[in-house]
């Protein structure tokens, strides 16, 4: 069975707002970057890169991020337009 290709979504339309939203959600969840990274199975450095806008999480990571940050809907990860 071959792996299904990951779907990419264009976060560039949200520019730095995704980074800001991720940081706000982490802080509202009362998690340190280290705690969030451990729960997500990624490095603390990755959290900092996401929150600084240097990189963005892959859409495949959205369900886990939503769970860790206690969001009702995955789309709540994205900032309001």
mmCIF file of the N, C-alpha and C atoms, coordinates in Angstrom:
data_MODEL
# 
_entry.id   MODEL 
# 
loop_
_atom_site.group_PDB 
_atom_site.id 
_atom_site.type_symbol 
_atom_site.label_atom_id 
_atom_site.label_alt_id 
_atom_site.label_comp_id 
_atom_site.label_asym_id 
_atom_site.label_entity_id 
_atom_site.label_seq_id 
_atom_site.pdbx_PDB_ins_code 
_atom_site.Cartn_x 
_atom_site.Cartn_y 
_atom_site.Cartn_z 
_atom_site.occupancy 
_atom_site.B_iso_or_equiv 
_atom_site.pdbx_formal_charge 
_atom_site.auth_seq_id 
_atom_site.auth_comp_id 
_atom_site.auth_asym_id 
_atom_site.auth_atom_id 
_atom_site.pdbx_PDB_model_num 
ATOM 1   N N  . UNK A 1 1  ? 0.850   -1.176 0.000  1.00 0.00 ? 1  UNK A N  1 
ATOM 2   C CA . UNK A 1 1  ? 0.000   0.000  0.000  1.00 0.00 ? 1  UNK A CA 1 
ATOM 3   C C  . UNK A 1 1  ? 0.893   1.235  0.000  1.00 0.00 ? 1  UNK A C  1 
ATOM 4   N N  . UNK A 1 2  ? 0.702   2.099  -0.952 1.00 0.00 ? 2  UNK A N  1 
ATOM 5   C CA . UNK A 1 2  ? 1.538   3.297  -1.033 1.00 0.00 ? 2  UNK A CA 1 
ATOM 6   C C  . UNK A 1 2  ? 0.963   4.408  -0.167 1.00 0.00 ? 2  UNK A C  1 
ATOM 7   N N  . UNK A 1 3  ? 1.840   5.253  0.297  1.00 0.00 ? 3  UNK A N  1 
ATOM 8   C CA . UNK A 1 3  ? 1.425   6.373  1.144  1.00 0.00 ? 3  UNK A CA 1 
ATOM 9   C C  . UNK A 1 3  ? 0.675   7.395  0.305  1.00 0.00 ? 3  UNK A C  1 
ATOM 10  N N  . UNK A 1 4  ? -0.372  7.932  0.869  1.00 0.00 ? 4  UNK A N  1 
ATOM 11  C CA . UNK A 1 4  ? -1.128  8.966  0.185  1.00 0.00 ? 4  UNK A CA 1 
ATOM 12  C C  . UNK A 1 4  ? -0.370  10.281 0.268  1.00 0.00 ? 4  UNK A C  1 
ATOM 13  N N  . UNK A 1 5  ? -0.333  11.034 -0.804 1.00 0.00 ? 5  UNK A N  1 
ATOM 14  C CA . UNK A 1 5  ? 0.372   12.323 -0.745 1.00 0.00 ? 5  UNK A CA 1 
ATOM 15  C C  . UNK A 1 5  ? -0.352  13.272 0.199  1.00 0.00 ? 5  UNK A C  1 
ATOM 16  N N  . UNK A 1 6  ? 0.427   14.050 0.908  1.00 0.00 ? 6  UNK A N  1 
ATOM 17  C CA . UNK A 1 6  ? -0.157  15.028 1.825  1.00 0.00 ? 6  UNK A CA 1 
ATOM 18  C C  . UNK A 1 6  ? -0.731  16.193 1.043  1.00 0.00 ? 6  UNK A C  1 
ATOM 19  N N  . UNK A 1 7  ? -1.881  16.660 1.469  1.00 0.00 ? 7  UNK A N  1 
ATOM 20  C CA . UNK A 1 7  ? -2.483  17.823 0.839  1.00 0.00 ? 7  UNK A CA 1 
ATOM 21  C C  . UNK A 1 7  ? -1.832  19.072 1.414  1.00 0.00 ? 7  UNK A C  1 
ATOM 22  N N  . UNK A 1 8  ? -1.489  19.975 0.562  1.00 0.00 ? 8  UNK A N  1 
ATOM 23  C CA . UNK A 1 8  ? -0.909  21.248 0.990  1.00 0.00 ? 8  UNK A CA 1 
ATOM 24  C C  . UNK A 1 8  ? -1.993  22.311 0.966  1.00 0.00 ? 8  UNK A C  1 
ATOM 25  N N  . UNK A 1 9  ? -2.016  23.175 1.952  1.00 0.00 ? 9  UNK A N  1 
ATOM 26  C CA . UNK A 1 9  ? -2.911  24.315 1.893  1.00 0.00 ? 9  UNK A CA 1 
ATOM 27  C C  . UNK A 1 9  ? -2.063  25.565 1.908  1.00 0.00 ? 9  UNK A C  1 
ATOM 28  N N  . UNK A 1 10 ? -2.537  26.568 1.239  1.00 0.00 ? 10 UNK A N  1 
ATOM 29  C CA . UNK A 1 10 ? -1.786  27.801 1.095  1.00 0.00 ? 10 UNK A CA 1 
ATOM 30  C C  . UNK A 1 10 ? -2.049  28.715 2.288  1.00 0.00 ? 10 UNK A C  1 
ATOM 31  N N  . UNK A 1 11 ? -1.099  28.733 3.220  1.00 0.00 ? 11 UNK A N  1 
ATOM 32  C CA . UNK A 1 11 ? -1.239  29.599 4.386  1.00 0.00 ? 11 UNK A CA 1 
ATOM 33  C C  . UNK A 1 11 ? -0.696  31.002 4.121  1.00 0.00 ? 11 UNK A C  1 
ATOM 34  N N  . UNK A 1 12 ? -0.128  31.214 2.941  1.00 0.00 ? 12 UNK A N  1 
ATOM 35  C CA . UNK A 1 12 ? 0.474   32.517 2.650  1.00 0.00 ? 12 UNK A CA 1 
ATOM 36  C C  . UNK A 1 12 ? -0.568  33.631 2.641  1.00 0.00 ? 12 UNK A C  1 
ATOM 37  N N  . UNK A 1 13 ? -1.822  33.289 2.383  1.00 0.00 ? 13 UNK A N  1 
ATOM 38  C CA . UNK A 1 13 ? -2.861  34.318 2.383  1.00 0.00 ? 13 UNK A CA 1 
ATOM 39  C C  . UNK A 1 13 ? -3.110  34.855 3.791  1.00 0.00 ? 13 UNK A C  1 
ATOM 40  N N  . UNK A 1 14 ? -2.691  34.104 4.787  1.00 0.00 ? 14 UNK A N  1 
ATOM 41  C CA . UNK A 1 14 ? -2.861  34.539 6.176  1.00 0.00 ? 14 UNK A CA 1 
ATOM 42  C C  . UNK A 1 14 ? -1.605  35.212 6.725  1.00 0.00 ? 14 UNK A C  1 
ATOM 43  N N  . UNK A 1 15 ? -0.528  35.162 5.957  1.00 0.00 ? 15 UNK A N  1 
ATOM 44  C CA . UNK A 1 15 ? 0.767   35.755 6.315  1.00 0.00 ? 15 UNK A CA 1 
ATOM 45  C C  . UNK A 1 15 ? 1.122   35.484 7.766  1.00 0.00 ? 15 UNK A C  1 
ATOM 46  N N  . UNK A 1 16 ? 1.490   36.493 8.528  1.00 0.00 ? 16 UNK A N  1 
ATOM 47  C CA . UNK A 1 16 ? 1.940   36.315 9.906  1.00 0.00 ? 16 UNK A CA 1 
ATOM 48  C C  . UNK A 1 16 ? 0.821   36.036 10.883 1.00 0.00 ? 16 UNK A C  1 
ATOM 49  N N  . UNK A 1 17 ? -0.420  36.105 10.417 1.00 0.00 ? 17 UNK A N  1 
ATOM 50  C CA . UNK A 1 17 ? -1.536  35.911 11.338 1.00 0.00 ? 17 UNK A CA 1 
ATOM 51  C C  . UNK A 1 17 ? -1.631  34.478 11.843 1.00 0.00 ? 17 UNK A C  1 
ATOM 52  N N  . UNK A 1 18 ? -1.199  33.498 11.050 1.00 0.00 ? 18 UNK A N  1 
ATOM 53  C CA . UNK A 1 18 ? -1.202  32.109 11.517 1.00 0.00 ? 18 UNK A CA 1 
ATOM 54  C C  . UNK A 1 18 ? -0.211  31.974 12.665 1.00 0.00 ? 18 UNK A C  1 
ATOM 55  N N  . UNK A 1 19 ? 0.963   32.555 12.514 1.00 0.00 ? 19 UNK A N  1 
ATOM 56  C CA . UNK A 1 19 ? 1.979   32.493 13.564 1.00 0.00 ? 19 UNK A CA 1 
ATOM 57  C C  . UNK A 1 19 ? 1.447   33.112 14.854 1.00 0.00 ? 19 UNK A C  1 
ATOM 58  N N  . UNK A 1 20 ? 0.844   34.271 14.720 1.00 0.00 ? 20 UNK A N  1 
ATOM 59  C CA . UNK A 1 20 ? 0.288   34.960 15.892 1.00 0.00 ? 20 UNK A CA 1 
ATOM 60  C C  . UNK A 1 20 ? -0.819  34.119 16.527 1.00 0.00 ? 20 UNK A C  1 
ATOM 61  N N  . UNK A 1 21 ? -1.667  33.533 15.699 1.00 0.00 ? 21 UNK A N  1 
ATOM 62  C CA . UNK A 1 21 ? -2.773  32.712 16.196 1.00 0.00 ? 21 UNK A CA 1 
ATOM 63  C C  . UNK A 1 21 ? -2.253  31.490 16.949 1.00 0.00 ? 21 UNK A C  1 
ATOM 64  N N  . UNK A 1 22 ? -1.236  30.847 16.423 1.00 0.00 ? 22 UNK A N  1 
ATOM 65  C CA . UNK A 1 22 ? -0.665  29.679 17.100 1.00 0.00 ? 22 UNK A CA 1 
ATOM 66  C C  . UNK A 1 22 ? -0.125  30.040 18.476 1.00 0.00 ? 22 UNK A C  1 
ATOM 67  N N  . UNK A 1 23 ? 0.536   31.176 18.572 1.00 0.00 ? 23 UNK A N  1 
ATOM 68  C CA . UNK A 1 23 ? 1.076   31.590 19.865 1.00 0.00 ? 23 UNK A CA 1 
ATOM 69  C C  . UNK A 1 23 ? -0.051  31.914 20.849 1.00 0.00 ? 23 UNK A C  1 
ATOM 70  N N  . UNK A 1 24 ? -1.052  32.622 20.374 1.00 0.00 ? 24 UNK A N  1 
ATOM 71  C CA . UNK A 1 24 ? -2.196  32.959 21.235 1.00 0.00 ? 24 UNK A CA 1 
ATOM 72  C C  . UNK A 1 24 ? -2.877  31.689 21.740 1.00 0.00 ? 24 UNK A C  1 
ATOM 73  N N  . UNK A 1 25 ? -3.091  30.736 20.855 1.00 0.00 ? 25 UNK A N  1 
ATOM 74  C CA . UNK A 1 25 ? -3.741  29.486 21.253 1.00 0.00 ? 25 UNK A CA 1 
ATOM 75  C C  . UNK A 1 25 ? -2.920  28.717 22.274 1.00 0.00 ? 25 UNK A C  1 
ATOM 76  N N  . UNK A 1 26 ? -1.599  28.705 22.074 1.00 0.00 ? 26 UNK A N  1 
ATOM 77  C CA . UNK A 1 26 ? -0.735  28.001 23.040 1.00 0.00 ? 26 UNK A CA 1 
ATOM 78  C C  . UNK A 1 26 ? -0.811  28.670 24.401 1.00 0.00 ? 26 UNK A C  1 
ATOM 79  N N  . UNK A 1 27 ? -0.758  29.995 24.397 1.00 0.00 ? 27 UNK A N  1 
ATOM 80  C CA . UNK A 1 27 ? -0.806  30.721 25.668 1.00 0.00 ? 27 UNK A CA 1 
ATOM 81  C C  . UNK A 1 27 ? -2.164  30.564 26.353 1.00 0.00 ? 27 UNK A C  1 
ATOM 82  N N  . UNK A 1 28 ? -3.243  30.583 25.573 1.00 0.00 ? 28 UNK A N  1 
ATOM 83  C CA . UNK A 1 28 ? -4.577  30.366 26.146 1.00 0.00 ? 28 UNK A CA 1 
ATOM 84  C C  . UNK A 1 28 ? -4.699  28.971 26.735 1.00 0.00 ? 28 UNK A C  1 
ATOM 85  N N  . UNK A 1 29 ? -3.972  28.030 26.159 1.00 0.00 ? 29 UNK A N  1 
ATOM 86  C CA . UNK A 1 29 ? -3.975  26.651 26.663 1.00 0.00 ? 29 UNK A CA 1 
ATOM 87  C C  . UNK A 1 29 ? -3.072  26.503 27.884 1.00 0.00 ? 29 UNK A C  1 
ATOM 88  N N  . UNK A 1 30 ? -2.396  27.594 28.249 1.00 0.00 ? 30 UNK A N  1 
ATOM 89  C CA . UNK A 1 30 ? -1.493  27.622 29.406 1.00 0.00 ? 30 UNK A CA 1 
ATOM 90  C C  . UNK A 1 30 ? -0.377  26.591 29.285 1.00 0.00 ? 30 UNK A C  1 
ATOM 91  N N  . UNK A 1 31 ? 0.171   26.511 28.069 1.00 0.00 ? 31 UNK A N  1 
ATOM 92  C CA . UNK A 1 31 ? 1.275   25.597 27.814 1.00 0.00 ? 31 UNK A CA 1 
ATOM 93  C C  . UNK A 1 31 ? 2.533   26.384 27.493 1.00 0.00 ? 31 UNK A C  1 
ATOM 94  N N  . UNK A 1 32 ? 3.654   25.905 27.982 1.00 0.00 ? 32 UNK A N  1 
ATOM 95  C CA . UNK A 1 32 ? 4.928   26.469 27.546 1.00 0.00 ? 32 UNK A CA 1 
ATOM 96  C C  . UNK A 1 32 ? 5.222   25.886 26.165 1.00 0.00 ? 32 UNK A C  1 
ATOM 97  N N  . UNK A 1 33 ? 6.163   26.481 25.469 1.00 0.00 ? 33 UNK A N  1 
ATOM 98  C CA . UNK A 1 33 ? 6.556   25.945 24.162 1.00 0.00 ? 33 UNK A CA 1 
ATOM 99  C C  . UNK A 1 33 ? 7.079   24.519 24.324 1.00 0.00 ? 33 UNK A C  1 
ATOM 100 N N  . UNK A 1 34 ? 7.784   24.266 25.391 1.00 0.00 ? 34 UNK A N  1 
ATOM 101 C CA . UNK A 1 34 ? 8.322   22.929 25.656 1.00 0.00 ? 34 UNK A CA 1 
ATOM 102 C C  . UNK A 1 34 ? 7.200   21.913 25.870 1.00 0.00 ? 34 UNK A C  1 
ATOM 103 N N  . UNK A 1 35 ? 6.182   22.297 26.644 1.00 0.00 ? 35 UNK A N  1 
ATOM 104 C CA . UNK A 1 35 ? 5.056   21.399 26.901 1.00 0.00 ? 35 UNK A CA 1 
ATOM 105 C C  . UNK A 1 35 ? 4.263   21.122 25.614 1.00 0.00 ? 35 UNK A C  1 
ATOM 106 N N  . UNK A 1 36 ? 4.016   22.171 24.840 1.00 0.00 ? 36 UNK A N  1 
ATOM 107 C CA . UNK A 1 36 ? 3.283   22.005 23.579 1.00 0.00 ? 36 UNK A CA 1 
ATOM 108 C C  . UNK A 1 36 ? 4.058   21.095 22.632 1.00 0.00 ? 36 UNK A C  1 
ATOM 109 N N  . UNK A 1 37 ? 5.352   21.313 22.545 1.00 0.00 ? 37 UNK A N  1 
ATOM 110 C CA . UNK A 1 37 ? 6.192   20.495 21.672 1.00 0.00 ? 37 UNK A CA 1 
ATOM 111 C C  . UNK A 1 37 ? 6.142   19.025 22.090 1.00 0.00 ? 37 UNK A C  1 
ATOM 112 N N  . UNK A 1 38 ? 6.234   18.773 23.383 1.00 0.00 ? 38 UNK A N  1 
ATOM 113 C CA . UNK A 1 38 ? 6.200   17.393 23.877 1.00 0.00 ? 38 UNK A CA 1 
ATOM 114 C C  . UNK A 1 38 ? 4.864   16.730 23.544 1.00 0.00 ? 38 UNK A C  1 
ATOM 115 N N  . UNK A 1 39 ? 3.774   17.446 23.718 1.00 0.00 ? 39 UNK A N  1 
ATOM 116 C CA . UNK A 1 39 ? 2.452   16.881 23.430 1.00 0.00 ? 39 UNK A CA 1 
ATOM 117 C C  . UNK A 1 39 ? 2.233   16.658 21.935 1.00 0.00 ? 39 UNK A C  1 
ATOM 118 N N  . UNK A 1 40 ? 2.873   17.490 21.120 1.00 0.00 ? 40 UNK A N  1 
ATOM 119 C CA . UNK A 1 40 ? 2.728   17.376 19.669 1.00 0.00 ? 40 UNK A CA 1 
ATOM 120 C C  . UNK A 1 40 ? 3.749   16.430 19.047 1.00 0.00 ? 40 UNK A C  1 
ATOM 121 N N  . UNK A 1 41 ? 4.750   16.033 19.827 1.00 0.00 ? 41 UNK A N  1 
ATOM 122 C CA . UNK A 1 41 ? 5.775   15.139 19.310 1.00 0.00 ? 41 UNK A CA 1 
ATOM 123 C C  . UNK A 1 41 ? 6.728   15.833 18.344 1.00 0.00 ? 41 UNK A C  1 
ATOM 124 N N  . UNK A 1 42 ? 6.972   17.117 18.594 1.00 0.00 ? 42 UNK A N  1 
ATOM 125 C CA . UNK A 1 42 ? 7.883   17.906 17.765 1.00 0.00 ? 42 UNK A CA 1 
ATOM 126 C C  . UNK A 1 42 ? 8.881   18.605 18.683 1.00 0.00 ? 42 UNK A C  1 
ATOM 127 N N  . UNK A 1 43 ? 9.804   19.341 18.108 1.00 0.00 ? 43 UNK A N  1 
ATOM 128 C CA . UNK A 1 43 ? 10.791  20.032 18.932 1.00 0.00 ? 43 UNK A CA 1 
ATOM 129 C C  . UNK A 1 43 ? 10.271  21.414 19.349 1.00 0.00 ? 43 UNK A C  1 
ATOM 130 N N  . UNK A 1 44 ? 10.820  21.892 20.425 1.00 0.00 ? 44 UNK A N  1 
ATOM 131 C CA . UNK A 1 44 ? 10.501  23.245 20.892 1.00 0.00 ? 44 UNK A CA 1 
ATOM 132 C C  . UNK A 1 44 ? 10.891  24.270 19.820 1.00 0.00 ? 44 UNK A C  1 
ATOM 133 N N  . UNK A 1 45 ? 11.974  23.996 19.125 1.00 0.00 ? 45 UNK A N  1 
ATOM 134 C CA . UNK A 1 45 ? 12.434  24.876 18.054 1.00 0.00 ? 45 UNK A CA 1 
ATOM 135 C C  . UNK A 1 45 ? 11.364  25.010 16.967 1.00 0.00 ? 45 UNK A C  1 
ATOM 136 N N  . UNK A 1 46 ? 10.679  23.915 16.660 1.00 0.00 ? 46 UNK A N  1 
ATOM 137 C CA . UNK A 1 46 ? 9.610   23.957 15.660 1.00 0.00 ? 46 UNK A CA 1 
ATOM 138 C C  . UNK A 1 46 ? 8.477   24.873 16.120 1.00 0.00 ? 46 UNK A C  1 
ATOM 139 N N  . UNK A 1 47 ? 8.126   24.784 17.390 1.00 0.00 ? 47 UNK A N  1 
ATOM 140 C CA . UNK A 1 47 ? 7.090   25.675 17.944 1.00 0.00 ? 47 UNK A CA 1 
ATOM 141 C C  . UNK A 1 47 ? 7.512   27.127 17.738 1.00 0.00 ? 47 UNK A C  1 
ATOM 142 N N  . UNK A 1 48 ? 8.760   27.436 18.079 1.00 0.00 ? 48 UNK A N  1 
ATOM 143 C CA . UNK A 1 48 ? 9.250   28.808 17.929 1.00 0.00 ? 48 UNK A CA 1 
ATOM 144 C C  . UNK A 1 48 ? 9.238   29.252 16.467 1.00 0.00 ? 48 UNK A C  1 
ATOM 145 N N  . UNK A 1 49 ? 9.578   28.353 15.566 1.00 0.00 ? 49 UNK A N  1 
ATOM 146 C CA . UNK A 1 49 ? 9.555   28.690 14.134 1.00 0.00 ? 49 UNK A CA 1 
ATOM 147 C C  . UNK A 1 49 ? 8.132   28.974 13.672 1.00 0.00 ? 49 UNK A C  1 
ATOM 148 N N  . UNK A 1 50 ? 7.178   28.147 14.105 1.00 0.00 ? 50 UNK A N  1 
ATOM 149 C CA . UNK A 1 50 ? 5.776   28.381 13.738 1.00 0.00 ? 50 UNK A CA 1 
ATOM 150 C C  . UNK A 1 50 ? 5.314   29.736 14.248 1.00 0.00 ? 50 UNK A C  1 
ATOM 151 N N  . UNK A 1 51 ? 5.618   30.013 15.520 1.00 0.00 ? 51 UNK A N  1 
ATOM 152 C CA . UNK A 1 51 ? 5.129   31.238 16.144 1.00 0.00 ? 51 UNK A CA 1 
ATOM 153 C C  . UNK A 1 51 ? 5.841   32.489 15.629 1.00 0.00 ? 51 UNK A C  1 
ATOM 154 N N  . UNK A 1 52 ? 7.016   32.335 15.064 1.00 0.00 ? 52 UNK A N  1 
ATOM 155 C CA . UNK A 1 52 ? 7.744   33.463 14.487 1.00 0.00 ? 52 UNK A CA 1 
ATOM 156 C C  . UNK A 1 52 ? 7.430   33.624 13.002 1.00 0.00 ? 52 UNK A C  1 
ATOM 157 N N  . UNK A 1 53 ? 6.664   32.701 12.448 1.00 0.00 ? 53 UNK A N  1 
ATOM 158 C CA . UNK A 1 53 ? 6.309   32.770 11.047 1.00 0.00 ? 53 UNK A CA 1 
ATOM 159 C C  . UNK A 1 53 ? 7.400   32.289 10.104 1.00 0.00 ? 53 UNK A C  1 
ATOM 160 N N  . UNK A 1 54 ? 8.409   31.628 10.643 1.00 0.00 ? 54 UNK A N  1 
ATOM 161 C CA . UNK A 1 54 ? 9.500   31.105 9.802  1.00 0.00 ? 54 UNK A CA 1 
ATOM 162 C C  . UNK A 1 54 ? 9.073   29.856 9.045  1.00 0.00 ? 54 UNK A C  1 
ATOM 163 N N  . UNK A 1 55 ? 8.105   29.145 9.615  1.00 0.00 ? 55 UNK A N  1 
ATOM 164 C CA . UNK A 1 55 ? 7.537   27.969 8.961  1.00 0.00 ? 55 UNK A CA 1 
ATOM 165 C C  . UNK A 1 55 ? 6.110   27.821 9.479  1.00 0.00 ? 55 UNK A C  1 
ATOM 166 N N  . UNK A 1 56 ? 5.373   26.929 8.870  1.00 0.00 ? 56 UNK A N  1 
ATOM 167 C CA . UNK A 1 56 ? 3.985   26.680 9.270  1.00 0.00 ? 56 UNK A CA 1 
ATOM 168 C C  . UNK A 1 56 ? 3.770   25.190 9.426  1.00 0.00 ? 56 UNK A C  1 
ATOM 169 N N  . UNK A 1 57 ? 2.865   24.808 10.300 1.00 0.00 ? 57 UNK A N  1 
ATOM 170 C CA . UNK A 1 57 ? 2.581   23.382 10.437 1.00 0.00 ? 57 UNK A CA 1 
ATOM 171 C C  . UNK A 1 57 ? 1.941   22.845 9.167  1.00 0.00 ? 57 UNK A C  1 
ATOM 172 N N  . UNK A 1 58 ? 2.204   21.602 8.889  1.00 0.00 ? 58 UNK A N  1 
ATOM 173 C CA . UNK A 1 58 ? 1.583   20.921 7.749  1.00 0.00 ? 58 UNK A CA 1 
ATOM 174 C C  . UNK A 1 58 ? 0.118   20.648 8.107  1.00 0.00 ? 58 UNK A C  1 
ATOM 175 N N  . UNK A 1 59 ? -0.729  20.689 7.110  1.00 0.00 ? 59 UNK A N  1 
ATOM 176 C CA . UNK A 1 59 ? -2.161  20.461 7.328  1.00 0.00 ? 59 UNK A CA 1 
ATOM 177 C C  . UNK A 1 59 ? -2.417  19.129 8.036  1.00 0.00 ? 59 UNK A C  1 
ATOM 178 N N  . UNK A 1 60 ? -1.567  18.145 7.833  1.00 0.00 ? 60 UNK A N  1 
ATOM 179 C CA . UNK A 1 60 ? -1.722  16.855 8.504  1.00 0.00 ? 60 UNK A CA 1 
ATOM 180 C C  . UNK A 1 60 ? -1.529  16.971 10.017 1.00 0.00 ? 60 UNK A C  1 
ATOM 181 N N  . UNK A 1 61 ? -0.881  18.041 10.464 1.00 0.00 ? 61 UNK A N  1 
ATOM 182 C CA . UNK A 1 61 ? -0.657  18.251 11.894 1.00 0.00 ? 61 UNK A CA 1 
ATOM 183 C C  . UNK A 1 61 ? -1.807  18.996 12.567 1.00 0.00 ? 61 UNK A C  1 
ATOM 184 N N  . UNK A 1 62 ? -2.717  19.562 11.782 1.00 0.00 ? 62 UNK A N  1 
ATOM 185 C CA . UNK A 1 62 ? -3.814  20.363 12.334 1.00 0.00 ? 62 UNK A CA 1 
ATOM 186 C C  . UNK A 1 62 ? -4.692  19.609 13.332 1.00 0.00 ? 62 UNK A C  1 
ATOM 187 N N  . UNK A 1 63 ? -5.081  18.353 13.057 1.00 0.00 ? 63 UNK A N  1 
ATOM 188 C CA . UNK A 1 63 ? -5.922  17.658 14.046 1.00 0.00 ? 63 UNK A CA 1 
ATOM 189 C C  . UNK A 1 63 ? -5.244  17.525 15.414 1.00 0.00 ? 63 UNK A C  1 
ATOM 190 N N  . UNK A 1 64 ? -3.966  17.189 15.426 1.00 0.00 ? 64 UNK A N  1 
ATOM 191 C CA . UNK A 1 64 ? -3.249  17.037 16.701 1.00 0.00 ? 64 UNK A CA 1 
ATOM 192 C C  . UNK A 1 64 ? -3.098  18.387 17.401 1.00 0.00 ? 64 UNK A C  1 
ATOM 193 N N  . UNK A 1 65 ? -2.775  19.436 16.630 1.00 0.00 ? 65 UNK A N  1 
ATOM 194 C CA . UNK A 1 65 ? -2.655  20.769 17.216 1.00 0.00 ? 65 UNK A CA 1 
ATOM 195 C C  . UNK A 1 65 ? -3.994  21.195 17.820 1.00 0.00 ? 65 UNK A C  1 
ATOM 196 N N  . UNK A 1 66 ? -5.075  20.938 17.095 1.00 0.00 ? 66 UNK A N  1 
ATOM 197 C CA . UNK A 1 66 ? -6.414  21.281 17.586 1.00 0.00 ? 66 UNK A CA 1 
ATOM 198 C C  . UNK A 1 66 ? -6.725  20.554 18.890 1.00 0.00 ? 66 UNK A C  1 
ATOM 199 N N  . UNK A 1 67 ? -6.315  19.305 18.965 1.00 0.00 ? 67 UNK A N  1 
ATOM 200 C CA . UNK A 1 67 ? -6.540  18.520 20.177 1.00 0.00 ? 67 UNK A CA 1 
ATOM 201 C C  . UNK A 1 67 ? -5.730  19.074 21.348 1.00 0.00 ? 67 UNK A C  1 
ATOM 202 N N  . UNK A 1 68 ? -4.450  19.330 21.117 1.00 0.00 ? 68 UNK A N  1 
ATOM 203 C CA . UNK A 1 68 ? -3.570  19.819 22.186 1.00 0.00 ? 68 UNK A CA 1 
ATOM 204 C C  . UNK A 1 68 ? -4.015  21.198 22.685 1.00 0.00 ? 68 UNK A C  1 
ATOM 205 N N  . UNK A 1 69 ? -4.468  22.054 21.759 1.00 0.00 ? 69 UNK A N  1 
ATOM 206 C CA . UNK A 1 69 ? -4.895  23.408 22.126 1.00 0.00 ? 69 UNK A CA 1 
ATOM 207 C C  . UNK A 1 69 ? -6.383  23.472 22.458 1.00 0.00 ? 69 UNK A C  1 
ATOM 208 N N  . UNK A 1 70 ? -7.022  22.297 22.534 1.00 0.00 ? 70 UNK A N  1 
ATOM 209 C CA . UNK A 1 70 ? -8.423  22.158 22.952 1.00 0.00 ? 70 UNK A CA 1 
ATOM 210 C C  . UNK A 1 70 ? -9.395  22.984 22.106 1.00 0.00 ? 70 UNK A C  1 
ATOM 211 N N  . UNK A 1 71 ? -9.267  22.867 20.801 1.00 0.00 ? 71 UNK A N  1 
ATOM 212 C CA . UNK A 1 71 ? -10.162 23.579 19.891 1.00 0.00 ? 71 UNK A CA 1 
ATOM 213 C C  . UNK A 1 71 ? -11.318 22.669 19.489 1.00 0.00 ? 71 UNK A C  1 
ATOM 214 N N  . UNK A 1 72 ? -12.483 23.257 19.314 1.00 0.00 ? 72 UNK A N  1 
ATOM 215 C CA . UNK A 1 72 ? -13.652 22.476 18.914 1.00 0.00 ? 72 UNK A CA 1 
ATOM 216 C C  . UNK A 1 72 ? -13.571 22.077 17.443 1.00 0.00 ? 72 UNK A C  1 
ATOM 217 N N  . UNK A 1 73 ? -13.025 22.977 16.619 1.00 0.00 ? 73 UNK A N  1 
ATOM 218 C CA . UNK A 1 73 ? -12.947 22.727 15.178 1.00 0.00 ? 73 UNK A CA 1 
ATOM 219 C C  . UNK A 1 73 ? -11.536 23.016 14.693 1.00 0.00 ? 73 UNK A C  1 
ATOM 220 N N  . UNK A 1 74 ? -11.079 22.234 13.736 1.00 0.00 ? 74 UNK A N  1 
ATOM 221 C CA . UNK A 1 74 ? -9.750  22.440 13.173 1.00 0.00 ? 74 UNK A CA 1 
ATOM 222 C C  . UNK A 1 74 ? -9.630  23.834 12.568 1.00 0.00 ? 74 UNK A C  1 
ATOM 223 N N  . UNK A 1 75 ? -10.706 24.311 11.939 1.00 0.00 ? 75 UNK A N  1 
ATOM 224 C CA . UNK A 1 75 ? -10.643 25.627 11.296 1.00 0.00 ? 75 UNK A CA 1 
ATOM 225 C C  . UNK A 1 75 ? -10.402 26.756 12.301 1.00 0.00 ? 75 UNK A C  1 
ATOM 226 N N  . UNK A 1 76 ? -10.588 26.488 13.589 1.00 0.00 ? 76 UNK A N  1 
ATOM 227 C CA . UNK A 1 76 ? -10.311 27.493 14.611 1.00 0.00 ? 76 UNK A CA 1 
ATOM 228 C C  . UNK A 1 76 ? -8.814  27.804 14.729 1.00 0.00 ? 76 UNK A C  1 
ATOM 229 N N  . UNK A 1 77 ? -7.991  26.990 14.095 1.00 0.00 ? 77 UNK A N  1 
ATOM 230 C CA . UNK A 1 77 ? -6.553  27.280 14.065 1.00 0.00 ? 77 UNK A CA 1 
ATOM 231 C C  . UNK A 1 77 ? -6.255  28.513 13.216 1.00 0.00 ? 77 UNK A C  1 
ATOM 232 N N  . UNK A 1 78 ? -7.086  28.736 12.208 1.00 0.00 ? 78 UNK A N  1 
ATOM 233 C CA . UNK A 1 78 ? -6.842  29.840 11.300 1.00 0.00 ? 78 UNK A CA 1 
ATOM 234 C C  . UNK A 1 78 ? -7.443  31.123 11.843 1.00 0.00 ? 78 UNK A C  1 
ATOM 235 N N  . UNK A 1 79 ? -6.754  32.231 11.629 1.00 0.00 ? 79 UNK A N  1 
ATOM 236 C CA . UNK A 1 79 ? -7.293  33.506 12.099 1.00 0.00 ? 79 UNK A CA 1 
ATOM 237 C C  . UNK A 1 79 ? -8.533  33.888 11.315 1.00 0.00 ? 79 UNK A C  1 
ATOM 238 N N  . UNK A 1 80 ? -9.384  34.663 11.924 1.00 0.00 ? 80 UNK A N  1 
ATOM 239 C CA . UNK A 1 80 ? -10.560 35.176 11.221 1.00 0.00 ? 80 UNK A CA 1 
ATOM 240 C C  . UNK A 1 80 ? -10.099 36.128 10.134 1.00 0.00 ? 80 UNK A C  1 
ATOM 241 N N  . UNK A 1 81 ? -10.769 36.093 9.018  1.00 0.00 ? 81 UNK A N  1 
ATOM 242 C CA . UNK A 1 81 ? -10.383 36.957 7.906  1.00 0.00 ? 81 UNK A CA 1 
ATOM 243 C C  . UNK A 1 81 ? -10.927 38.345 8.067  1.00 0.00 ? 81 UNK A C  1 
# 
